[in-house]
Amino acid sequence: MAISDMEIPVRILADLGDRQLRALDELAKQKKVSRAALIRLAVDNLLVKHRNDRQSDAFGLWGDRTVDGLVYQEKLRGEW
């Protein structure tokens, strides 16, 4: 891995409620990882979900179809 490919950690501030903090600490203890590691994982999961949601939006109504779009287009144009 090149040095330019490495991520440099950046410290942030995030306000969490007492309930969230207790639950996060309990999970960190169960998983034997740091609180920060769980937060990074949560952010990664959120970003993946957001990216997947945006990709599925791009497919619109066509996303559920099993027919190849190009084949369908050529079939329609062949009817002209």
Secondary structure, DSSP 8 states (H G I E B T S, - for coil): --GGGS-----------HHHHHHHHHHHHHHT--HHHHHHHHHHHHHHHHHHHHHHHHHGGGGG--S-HHHHHHHHHHT-
